[in-house]
Amino acid sequence: MKETWWLWLLFVVFGIAGSFLSPVFLVTFPICIFTFFWFAYIRFDDEGNFKGS
């Protein structure tokens, strides 16, 4: 989160802006939340190292 805060902010801004055009863009919020937790807790350890095999 420390290094990618700007990317998450960009996703939120585009999701809000897109939702004014079409409600389909509201689906970006659950996708962003899932993606954040996937990378934060499943793909990387506490030190930020990749947990690959």
TAKAMO-V529584 format. One record per run of one state. SS is the DSSP state (2 for helix, 1 for strand, 0 for the rest). FROM is the first residue (numbers start at 1). LEN is the number of residues. Records with the same first field share a line. If there is no record, write none. Layout:
SS = FROM-LEN  FROM-LEN
//
This chain:
0 = 1-4  22-1  45-5  51-3
2 = 5-17  23-21
1 = 44-1  50-1
//
